[in-house]
Amino acid sequence: MRTPPSATAAASPIAYYDVLSDDGTVLRAWTNDPDGRIDGPTVVLCNGLATTAWSWPALLSSDCEVRVVSWNHRGTGGSERPADPTAVGVDHFVEDALSVMDHFGITKTVLVGWSMGVNTMFELAAAHPERVSGLFAVAGVPGNVFAGLLGPLGIPAPVTRIVAQSWSRSLRRVGPLLSPLTRRLPISEWTIHAISRTGLIGRMADTELAALALAEFLTTPVDWYFHLALRSADHRFASLRRIKVPVQFVGGTFDLLSSSRRMASAAAQLADAEVLELRASHFIPLEQPDRVHRLLVDFVARVNAPAQRP
């Protein structure tokens, strides 16, 4: 039995739209401000792989201060699978982001990325600098994603990459057998509490909403998720020298999926970048939503400040 929507989700203003990407794939896009009531700047969210709006509690609030536009990845959350099943790499996600921006009439804005979405937003900024004014990166780095796994454990990057690739290929193969089981898992607040006790995730700010986020995530077939992960993890970011806009990295001390050390290394190669490490796991938007939200609002204000001066 799945958990019912939390009070936060039930009261959220999220609205969904069909957006056609360049290759004909229909995407499920969404915004937290369908009626244009938020008196604040717009940001485009490049979300974590196969995650949804429910992974960002602070963005569901009526006093969010920023208008958020995003979409669900190909083959997840109501978005179609592409006609070509290999068309699910970072370059395709960039095209999807541009299609969503065009649909909502966004010419240039701050991009927000979480996890694998950080790859997407960095590649978009490098390929289309005229569309990006700043990058807000949460628990992710550009390129070579698998190398950052198990960072707090001190395992060498080449080893983690090999292990992650092997594990992902195995799960992709057996995914058709696992998916009927994962879809039927009983997800509730107790599930979230139980996972938290393992140390894999931290304490959730809203356990009901976290349960809803997990339930939505598990609707994606296991084989398709790991197909997406393997295709997008193959991406190699060319050079951080191509990034000329301000960047804010937000990492988690206990993040087993994306190393804070690699974020610091990336920041050191950028002209205008800061790194903040929080006592959190990979799921920072769910564990510390208010802190992340305030950091985002402040970052957007800093990025937009020059344009506001007379």
C-alpha positions as CSV (number, residue, x, y, z in Angstrom):
1,M,0.0,0.0,0.0
2,R,1.4,3.4,-1.0
3,T,1.3,6.4,1.3
4,P,-1.4,9.0,0.6
5,P,-0.3,12.5,-0.5
6,S,1.1,14.5,2.4
7,A,-0.6,17.8,3.4
8,T,2.3,19.7,1.7
9,A,1.8,17.8,-1.5
10,A,-2.0,18.1,-1.4
11,A,-1.7,21.9,-1.0
12,S,1.1,22.4,-3.5
13,P,0.4,24.5,-6.6
14,I,2.3,22.1,-9.0
15,A,0.8,22.0,-12.5
16,Y,1.9,19.8,-15.4
17,Y,2.3,20.5,-19.1
18,D,3.2,18.4,-22.2
19,V,6.3,19.7,-23.9
20,L,7.6,18.4,-27.2
21,S,11.4,18.0,-27.3
22,D,13.4,18.3,-30.5
23,D,13.4,14.6,-31.4
24,G,9.6,14.3,-30.9
25,T,9.7,12.9,-27.3
26,V,6.8,14.3,-25.3
27,L,8.0,15.4,-21.8
28,R,6.0,16.0,-18.7
29,A,7.1,19.5,-17.5
30,W,5.9,21.2,-14.4
31,T,6.0,24.5,-12.5
32,N,5.2,25.6,-9.0
33,D,3.6,28.8,-10.2
34,P,1.0,28.0,-12.9
35,D,-1.0,31.2,-12.1
36,G,2.0,33.6,-12.1
37,R,1.5,34.6,-8.4
38,I,5.1,34.3,-7.2
39,D,6.7,37.7,-7.1
40,G,10.3,36.5,-7.7
41,P,12.8,35.3,-10.3
42,T,12.5,32.1,-12.3
43,V,14.9,29.2,-12.1
44,V,15.0,26.0,-14.1
45,L,15.5,22.8,-12.1
46,C,17.5,19.9,-13.7
47,N,16.4,17.3,-11.2
48,G,18.0,14.1,-10.0
49,L,17.5,11.1,-12.3
50,A,13.9,9.9,-12.2
51,T,13.0,12.1,-9.3
52,T,10.0,14.5,-9.2
53,A,8.8,17.8,-7.7
54,W,8.2,16.0,-4.4
55,S,11.9,15.8,-3.8
56,W,12.0,19.5,-3.2
57,P,9.7,20.4,-0.3
58,A,10.7,24.0,0.0
59,L,9.8,24.6,-3.7
60,L,6.2,23.5,-3.0
61,S,5.5,26.2,-0.5
62,S,3.3,29.2,-1.5
63,D,6.0,31.6,-0.1
64,C,8.8,29.9,-2.2
65,E,10.1,33.3,-3.5
66,V,11.2,31.7,-6.8
67,R,9.2,30.4,-9.7
68,V,10.5,26.9,-10.6
69,V,10.2,25.2,-14.0
70,S,11.3,21.6,-14.5
71,W,10.5,18.4,-16.2
72,N,10.6,14.6,-15.6
73,H,13.3,12.6,-17.3
74,R,12.5,10.5,-20.4
75,G,10.5,7.5,-19.6
76,T,9.8,8.6,-16.0
77,G,7.1,10.5,-14.2
78,G,4.8,10.7,-17.2
79,S,7.4,11.7,-19.8
80,E,7.5,9.4,-22.9
81,R,10.4,7.1,-23.7
82,P,12.2,8.3,-26.9
83,A,11.7,6.3,-30.1
84,D,15.4,5.6,-30.0
85,P,16.0,4.1,-26.5
86,T,19.7,5.2,-26.7
87,A,18.6,8.9,-26.8
88,V,18.8,9.3,-23.0
89,G,22.2,10.8,-22.5
90,V,23.2,14.1,-21.0
91,D,23.1,15.8,-24.4
92,H,19.5,14.7,-24.8
93,F,18.6,16.0,-21.4
94,V,20.1,19.4,-22.4
95,E,17.9,19.5,-25.4
96,D,14.9,18.7,-23.2
97,A,15.9,21.5,-20.8
98,L,16.0,24.0,-23.8
99,S,12.6,22.8,-25.0
100,V,11.1,23.3,-21.6
101,M,12.7,26.8,-21.3
102,D,11.3,27.7,-24.7
103,H,7.9,26.4,-23.8
104,F,7.8,28.7,-20.8
105,G,9.3,31.7,-22.5
106,I,12.6,31.6,-20.5
107,T,15.5,33.2,-22.4
108,K,18.1,33.2,-19.7
109,T,18.0,32.1,-16.0
110,V,19.8,30.5,-13.1
111,L,19.9,26.7,-13.4
112,V,19.4,24.4,-10.3
113,G,20.8,20.9,-10.5
114,W,20.7,18.0,-8.1
115,S,22.7,14.8,-8.5
116,M,22.8,13.7,-12.2
117,G,21.0,17.0,-13.0
118,V,24.2,18.8,-12.2
119,N,25.7,17.2,-15.3
120,T,22.9,18.5,-17.4
121,M,23.0,22.1,-16.2
122,F,26.8,22.3,-16.6
123,E,26.6,21.0,-20.1
124,L,23.8,23.4,-21.0
125,A,25.8,26.3,-19.6
126,A,28.9,25.3,-21.6
127,A,27.0,24.7,-24.9
128,H,24.5,27.6,-24.6
129,P,26.1,30.2,-22.3
130,E,23.6,32.8,-23.6
131,R,20.8,31.0,-21.8
132,V,22.4,30.7,-18.4
133,S,23.1,33.3,-15.7
134,G,24.2,31.1,-12.8
135,L,24.5,27.5,-11.6
136,F,23.3,26.1,-8.3
137,A,24.7,22.6,-7.9
138,V,23.4,20.3,-5.1
139,A,25.1,17.0,-4.5
140,G,26.7,16.6,-7.9
141,V,29.6,17.5,-10.1
142,P,30.0,17.7,-13.9
143,G,31.2,14.6,-15.6
144,N,32.4,11.1,-14.5
145,V,29.5,10.6,-12.1
146,F,30.4,7.1,-11.0
147,A,33.8,8.1,-9.9
148,G,32.3,10.1,-7.1
149,L,30.5,7.2,-5.4
150,L,31.4,6.2,-1.9
151,G,33.5,9.4,-1.4
152,P,33.3,9.4,2.4
153,L,34.7,5.8,2.5
154,G,37.9,6.9,0.7
155,I,37.6,4.2,-2.0
156,P,39.7,5.2,-5.2
157,A,37.7,6.6,-8.0
158,P,38.7,4.0,-10.6
159,V,37.5,1.3,-8.3
160,T,34.1,2.9,-7.6
161,R,33.6,3.5,-11.3
162,I,34.1,-0.2,-12.2
163,V,31.9,-1.4,-9.3
164,A,29.1,1.1,-10.1
165,Q,29.1,0.2,-13.8
166,S,29.1,-3.6,-13.1
167,W,26.3,-3.2,-10.5
168,S,24.2,-1.0,-12.8
169,R,24.5,-3.4,-15.7
170,S,23.5,-6.3,-13.5
171,L,20.5,-4.4,-12.2
172,R,19.5,-3.4,-15.7
173,R,19.5,-7.1,-16.8
174,V,17.4,-8.3,-13.8
175,G,15.3,-5.2,-13.7
176,P,12.2,-6.8,-15.5
177,L,12.1,-9.3,-12.6
178,L,12.5,-6.7,-9.9
179,S,10.1,-4.0,-11.1
180,P,6.9,-5.8,-10.3
181,L,8.2,-6.1,-6.7
182,T,9.4,-2.6,-6.3
183,R,6.1,-1.2,-7.5
184,R,4.3,-3.2,-4.8
185,L,6.6,-2.2,-1.9
186,P,4.7,-0.8,1.0
187,I,5.9,2.8,1.2
188,S,5.0,4.9,4.2
189,E,6.6,7.2,6.8
190,W,7.8,4.0,8.6
191,T,9.7,3.0,5.5
192,I,11.5,6.4,5.5
193,H,12.3,6.0,9.3
194,A,13.6,2.5,8.7
195,I,15.9,3.6,5.8
196,S,17.1,6.5,7.9
197,R,18.3,4.1,10.6
198,T,20.6,2.4,8.1
199,G,22.6,5.6,7.7
200,L,22.1,5.7,3.9
201,I,19.9,8.8,4.3
202,G,19.6,11.4,7.0
203,R,16.6,12.6,8.9
204,M,13.8,13.9,6.5
205,A,12.2,17.2,7.2
206,D,8.8,15.9,6.0
207,T,8.6,12.1,6.2
208,E,5.2,12.0,4.5
209,L,6.5,13.9,1.5
210,A,9.7,11.8,1.5
211,A,7.5,8.7,1.3
212,L,5.6,10.2,-1.6
213,A,8.9,11.1,-3.4
214,L,10.1,7.5,-2.9
215,A,6.8,6.0,-4.1
216,E,6.9,8.1,-7.2
217,F,10.6,7.2,-7.8
218,L,9.7,3.5,-7.6
219,T,7.2,3.8,-10.4
220,T,10.1,3.9,-12.8
221,P,11.0,0.3,-14.0
222,V,14.3,-0.8,-12.5
223,D,15.8,-1.7,-15.9
224,W,14.9,1.6,-17.4
225,Y,16.4,3.6,-14.4
226,F,19.7,1.8,-14.7
227,H,19.6,2.2,-18.5
228,L,19.3,6.0,-17.9
229,A,22.0,5.9,-15.3
230,L,24.5,4.1,-17.5
231,R,23.9,6.2,-20.6
232,S,24.1,9.5,-18.7
233,A,27.1,8.4,-16.6
234,D,29.1,7.9,-19.8
235,H,29.1,11.7,-20.2
236,R,32.5,13.3,-20.1
237,F,32.4,17.1,-19.5
238,A,35.0,18.7,-21.7
239,S,36.4,21.6,-19.7
240,L,35.3,23.8,-16.8
241,R,37.0,26.7,-18.4
242,R,33.9,27.0,-20.6
243,I,31.9,28.0,-17.5
244,K,31.9,31.8,-17.1
245,V,28.9,32.3,-14.7
246,P,28.8,32.2,-10.9
247,V,28.5,28.7,-9.4
248,Q,27.4,27.6,-5.9
249,F,28.1,24.0,-4.9
250,V,26.2,22.5,-1.9
251,G,27.5,19.1,-0.8
252,G,26.7,16.6,1.9
253,T,29.3,15.4,4.4
254,F,27.8,11.9,4.4
255,D,26.9,11.7,0.7
256,L,27.8,8.3,-0.6
257,L,26.8,9.1,-4.2
258,S,28.6,12.4,-4.9
259,S,31.9,13.3,-3.2
260,S,32.2,16.8,-1.6
261,R,35.9,16.6,-2.4
262,R,35.2,16.4,-6.1
263,M,32.9,19.5,-5.7
264,A,35.8,21.4,-4.1
265,S,38.1,20.3,-6.9
266,A,35.7,21.5,-9.6
267,A,35.1,24.8,-7.8
268,A,38.9,25.4,-7.7
269,Q,38.9,25.3,-11.5
270,L,36.2,27.9,-11.9
271,A,36.5,31.7,-11.8
272,D,33.6,32.4,-9.5
273,A,32.6,29.4,-7.4
274,E,31.8,28.6,-3.8
275,V,31.4,25.4,-1.9
276,L,29.3,24.8,1.1
277,E,29.2,21.4,2.9
278,L,26.2,20.5,5.0
279,R,25.8,17.7,7.5
280,A,23.6,15.7,5.2
281,S,23.5,12.7,2.8
282,H,22.9,12.8,-0.9
283,F,19.3,13.8,-0.3
284,I,20.0,17.3,0.9
285,P,16.8,18.9,-0.6
286,L,14.7,16.5,1.5
287,E,16.8,16.6,4.6
288,Q,17.5,20.4,4.8
289,P,14.9,22.0,2.5
290,D,14.8,25.3,4.3
291,R,18.6,25.7,4.3
292,V,18.9,24.8,0.6
293,H,16.0,27.1,-0.2
294,R,17.6,30.1,1.5
295,L,20.9,29.4,-0.1
296,L,19.2,29.3,-3.5
297,V,17.3,32.5,-2.9
298,D,20.4,34.3,-1.8
299,F,22.4,33.0,-4.8
300,V,19.8,34.1,-7.3
301,A,19.7,37.5,-5.7
302,R,23.6,37.7,-6.0
303,V,23.5,36.6,-9.6
304,N,20.8,39.1,-10.6
305,A,22.2,42.0,-8.6
306,P,24.4,43.5,-11.3
307,A,21.5,43.8,-13.7
308,Q,19.4,45.6,-11.1
309,R,21.9,48.4,-10.6
310,P,21.1,51.7,-12.3
